[in-house]
Amino acid sequence: MKHIFSKKRDEKKENEKESKKLKTKKSKNSLLSKFQKLGRTFMLPIAVMAFCGIFLGIGASLTSEATLTQMPWLKTRGLFDFFVFLKLIGNIGFTFLPFMFAMAIPLGLASDNQGVAALSGFLGYATMLFSINFTINIFPSSWLQEGTFIGRTTKEILGIQTMDIGVLGAIFVGLIIYKLHEKFQYINLPNAISFWGGTRFVPIISILLFSVLALPATFFWPAIAQLLAWVGLVVQKIGVFGPFLYRFTESLVRPTGIHHVINSIIRYTEAGGSWQNPVNNEIVYGALNIFYEQLKYNQPISAEATRFLSQGYMPTVMFGLPMAGLAIYLLAQKEQKPMVKSIIVPGIVASVVGGITEPIEFLFLFVAPMLYLIHCFFIGMAYLFVALLQVKIGNTDGNIIDFIVFGVIQGLNTKWYYILVIGSIWGFLYFNLFYFYIKLRNVQIIGRTELTPEEKESIVQKVDKNKVNDFDKVAEKYLHLLGGKENIESLNNCYTRLRITLKETKQIQQEDVKKLGAIAIKYIDELNIQIIIGPRVEKLKNEIAKLMKSG
């Protein structure tokens, strides 16, 4: 009898342990999913910022005193004004970047009425700034000395002197707005005030809440800023190993989709450094913000800021991955080369021209994880060497456009020629590493797997399908594969991936999506999946969304 009770007790303990493990796993998956969704919302402002940065780079370089001295014909009326105009347009993304984040986060996360969520994000962030201005004015003048309030620099934003809470503050505002929107977008108010119910209530409650939150934020926000400044100080102290650790870590987590969060912390907050503008004495925080501010005011470009930016990515994006793609193509079986070429060539173009690496990375990530780990190490080392050589090329993507606009046309002081040297070495290393690793270990990468007769016959059809871009028919097949529109909770995309949340678990194999022209599928958890498509992913997402709406 004792033995029976003891056995039941042990079974109960085992069940409890399994239950705890399952809850922990679900909690981790849920947290990861939330970070992914947050990172996804960063895509819109970052894309706009990168585009505006190109305009700012062209305008700033061709209107600077150094360039005008060497090429006085640029002072021609009309031509000079055009480049000044480009500089002005480019500065829009930099000036209103926090507002874009405050609006993009609720816009991207909202389940419905996204336009109202975006408007509320703008109003919430603006309310914070105006209310902080009020808070500053009611305190004794002794608290406000030399442009600082409780240790935090004040700045003129939208015509008022307020505390600059930056992109990080905008992210917090955006997240709170999202919660308010989800809670109140369908609220019913009493008849007497029903006009302000529903979606109209969301911007109203946003203004009211943030007018109240501004007072405590005025006190605790400098502490958050100081914490990030300490992180930035540590990163600066370890010298060129800072960029190495930053980009190595960012590359490792890229398959999970949360790398945008890491990038934003370095680019837009104190963790990426600080710089005082000698023109207006304002302090600028974040590596990318510093770089754009220096461009805007024709100040010397800081190598301490650009070492975290696109320059370190260029050897890998422009040279390394294209040569890795060439190695994969050469190792493919003869009958599979046309299919491999149809995937590799767009992947190389996406890497070199767009700075988008996933189409090539996901070809080997799942079949050769060690190769991906070495690839991440190479990315980090490229950042280290470029920083050692004091190269000064900024922006976000590391593609050939950044190289020309922010390197070549800015002059020899950017030391752009070192990119060609390191890039040539990286291209040689990548080709030989991929060629011999895949060959010696017989890695079953694309083009090297054994095909059935049916699969061999479908290769030509697959290549033809990629050429004609028959997205509507492919979208139908994807929708069927995912369990129909009833099984899709949310559908979004980033640069190269479909990001899908399912209502019920659906087991989809790698072979299923590859037959439809995808590169790979990745399960984040049981209900959150990513399908790596390539640069044309948004077109496919839109077609699937149309089918879901039309039924």
FENNORUR-V604406 format. One record per residue. N is the residue number from 1. PSI is psi in whole degrees, 0 to 359 (* if undefined). BURIAL is b if it has 9 or more other C-alpha atoms within 8 Angstrom, else e. Layout:
BEGIN
((N:PSI:BURIAL) (N:PSI:BURIAL))
END
This chain:
BEGIN
((1:315:e) (2:323:e) (3:321:e) (4:313:e) (5:320:e) (6:319:e) (7:317:e) (8:321:e) (9:318:e) (10:320:e) (11:322:e) (12:318:e) (13:318:e) (14:319:e) (15:320:e) (16:320:e) (17:315:e) (18:322:e) (19:318:e) (20:318:e) (21:318:e) (22:318:e) (23:318:e) (24:317:e) (25:316:e) (26:321:e) (27:317:e) (28:316:e) (29:320:b) (30:318:e) (31:316:e) (32:319:b) (33:320:b) (34:319:e) (35:322:b) (36:314:b) (37:321:b) (38:314:b) (39:324:b) (40:323:b) (41:340:b) (42:342:b) (43:318:b) (44:304:e) (45:326:b) (46:318:e) (47:317:e) (48:319:b) (49:315:b) (50:318:b) (51:313:b) (52:326:b) (53:323:b) (54:315:b) (55:315:b) (56:319:b) (57:316:b) (58:312:b) (59:317:b) (60:319:b) (61:323:b) (62:3:b) (63:4:b) (64:156:b) (65:320:e) (66:317:e) (67:319:b) (68:330:b) (69:320:e) (70:326:e) (71:76:e) (72:340:e) (73:344:e) (74:346:b) (75:358:e) (76:130:e) (77:132:e) (78:305:e) (79:313:b) (80:317:b) (81:324:e) (82:316:e) (83:328:b) (84:320:b) (85:317:b) (86:317:b) (87:319:b) (88:313:b) (89:317:b) (90:328:b) (91:345:b) (92:313:b) (93:322:b) (94:317:b) (95:319:e) (96:21:e) (97:313:b) (98:321:b) (99:322:b) (100:320:b) (101:316:b) (102:330:b) (103:322:b) (104:326:b) (105:305:b) (106:329:b) (107:316:b) (108:332:b) (109:337:b) (110:140:b) (111:336:e) (112:163:e) (113:51:b) (114:327:b) (115:319:e) (116:320:b) (117:317:b) (118:316:b) (119:318:b) (120:325:b) (121:316:b) (122:313:b) (123:321:b) (124:315:b) (125:318:b) (126:321:e) (127:319:b) (128:312:b) (129:316:b) (130:322:b) (131:325:b) (132:322:b) (133:317:b) (134:317:e) (135:317:b) (136:319:b) (137:334:e) (138:350:e) (139:159:e) (140:147:e) (141:337:e) (142:339:e) (143:345:e) (144:101:b) (145:131:e) (146:43:e) (147:15:e) (148:150:b) (149:114:b) (150:45:e) (151:8:e) (152:134:e) (153:136:b) (154:160:b) (155:151:b) (156:117:e) (157:128:b) (158:35:e) (159:5:e) (160:151:b) (161:117:b) (162:175:b) (163:129:b) (164:105:b) (165:356:e) (166:198:b) (167:321:b) (168:319:b) (169:322:b) (170:325:b) (171:316:b) (172:316:b) (173:314:b) (174:320:b) (175:318:b) (176:319:e) (177:318:b) (178:315:b) (179:318:e) (180:318:b) (181:315:b) (182:330:b) (183:324:e) (184:359:b) (185:341:b) (186:21:e) (187:142:b) (188:126:e) (189:162:e) (190:154:e) (191:322:e) (192:330:e) (193:23:e) (194:338:b) (195:329:e) (196:14:e) (197:180:b) (198:223:b) (199:333:b) (200:336:b) (201:334:b) (202:306:b) (203:329:b) (204:311:e) (205:332:b) (206:315:b) (207:316:b) (208:315:e) (209:314:e) (210:340:b) (211:331:b) (212:319:e) (213:340:b) (214:324:b) (215:304:b) (216:328:e) (217:327:e) (218:330:b) (219:317:b) (220:340:e) (221:320:b) (222:328:b) (223:319:e) (224:317:e) (225:321:b) (226:323:b) (227:314:e) (228:325:b) (229:322:b) (230:320:b) (231:314:b) (232:323:b) (233:319:b) (234:317:e) (235:319:b) (236:324:b) (237:327:e) (238:7:e) (239:226:e) (240:346:b) (241:342:e) (242:305:b) (243:324:b) (244:310:b) (245:320:b) (246:308:b) (247:330:b) (248:315:b) (249:315:e) (250:320:b) (251:323:b) (252:321:b) (253:358:b) (254:321:b) (255:337:e) (256:343:e) (257:5:b) (258:9:b) (259:336:b) (260:328:b) (261:314:b) (262:314:b) (263:316:b) (264:325:b) (265:316:b) (266:321:b) (267:327:b) (268:1:b) (269:177:b) (270:337:b) (271:336:b) (272:10:b) (273:174:b) (274:157:b) (275:134:e) (276:122:e) (277:118:b) (278:344:e) (279:313:e) (280:4:e) (281:12:e) (282:145:b) (283:130:b) (284:138:b) (285:144:b) (286:136:b) (287:314:b) (288:322:b) (289:318:b) (290:314:b) (291:314:b) (292:324:b) (293:320:b) (294:322:b) (295:314:b) (296:319:b) (297:14:e) (298:43:e) (299:158:e) (300:134:e) (301:134:b) (302:122:b) (303:334:b) (304:332:e) (305:314:b) (306:341:b) (307:344:b) (308:0:b) (309:209:b) (310:341:b) (311:320:b) (312:344:b) (313:339:b) (314:317:b) (315:325:b) (316:313:b) (317:318:b) (318:338:b) (319:308:b) (320:301:b) (321:321:b) (322:321:b) (323:327:b) (324:318:b) (325:321:b) (326:318:b) (327:317:b) (328:319:b) (329:315:b) (330:331:e) (331:354:b) (332:150:b) (333:151:e) (334:314:e) (335:345:e) (336:353:b) (337:319:b) (338:319:b) (339:317:b) (340:318:b) (341:320:b) (342:340:b) (343:319:e) (344:316:b) (345:310:e) (346:327:e) (347:319:b) (348:317:b) (349:317:b) (350:322:b) (351:309:b) (352:315:b) (353:322:b) (354:349:b) (355:19:b) (356:115:b) (357:343:b) (358:322:b) (359:326:b) (360:319:b) (361:320:b) (362:355:b) (363:330:b) (364:353:b) (365:313:b) (366:329:e) (367:340:b) (368:73:b) (369:326:b) (370:324:e) (371:322:b) (372:322:b) (373:317:b) (374:320:e) (375:316:e) (376:320:b) (377:318:b) (378:321:b) (379:313:b) (380:318:b) (381:325:b) (382:317:b) (383:320:b) (384:310:b) (385:319:b) (386:323:b) (387:320:b) (388:323:e) (389:2:e) (390:38:b) (391:148:b) (392:69:b) (393:121:b) (394:208:b) (395:195:b) (396:331:b) (397:331:b) (398:16:b) (399:183:b) (400:334:b) (401:313:e) (402:318:b) (403:316:b) (404:311:b) (405:314:b) (406:355:b) (407:288:b) (408:307:b) (409:351:b) (410:349:b) (411:172:e) (412:342:b) (413:344:e) (414:346:b) (415:40:b) (416:335:b) (417:336:e) (418:333:b) (419:320:b) (420:322:b) (421:306:e) (422:322:b) (423:320:b) (424:319:b) (425:317:e) (426:320:b) (427:316:b) (428:314:b) (429:315:b) (430:315:b) (431:311:b) (432:320:b) (433:309:e) (434:318:b) (435:309:b) (436:328:e) (437:312:b) (438:319:b) (439:312:b) (440:324:e) (441:2:e) (442:51:e) (443:129:b) (444:63:b) (445:170:b) (446:133:b) (447:352:b) (448:3:b) (449:149:e) (450:133:e) (451:145:e) (452:163:e) (453:322:e) (454:320:e) (455:322:e) (456:320:b) (457:330:e) (458:350:e) (459:314:b) (460:318:b) (461:323:e) (462:318:b) (463:316:b) (464:321:e) (465:320:b) (466:330:b) (467:319:e) (468:348:e) (469:51:e) (470:71:e) (471:328:b) (472:319:b) (473:320:e) (474:321:b) (475:320:b) (476:317:b) (477:322:b) (478:317:b) (479:319:b) (480:319:e) (481:326:e) (482:359:b) (483:16:b) (484:168:b) (485:334:b) (486:339:e) (487:2:b) (488:116:b) (489:314:b) (490:150:e) (491:120:b) (492:179:e) (493:157:b) (494:211:b) (495:320:b) (496:355:b) (497:142:b) (498:130:b) (499:116:b) (500:134:b) (501:123:b) (502:156:b) (503:324:b) (504:147:e) (505:137:e) (506:116:e) (507:116:e) (508:128:e) (509:159:e) (510:319:e) (511:328:e) (512:315:e) (513:329:b) (514:327:b) (515:337:e) (516:7:b) (517:2:b) (518:164:b) (519:318:b) (520:168:b) (521:142:b) (522:128:e) (523:119:b) (524:315:b) (525:195:e) (526:331:e) (527:347:b) (528:119:b) (529:158:b) (530:132:b) (531:118:b) (532:114:b) (533:311:b) (534:187:b) (535:339:b) (536:20:e) (537:324:b) (538:323:b) (539:316:e) (540:317:b) (541:317:b) (542:322:e) (543:319:b) (544:318:b) (545:322:b) (546:316:e) (547:321:b) (548:322:e) (549:322:e) (550:341:e) (551:*:e))
END
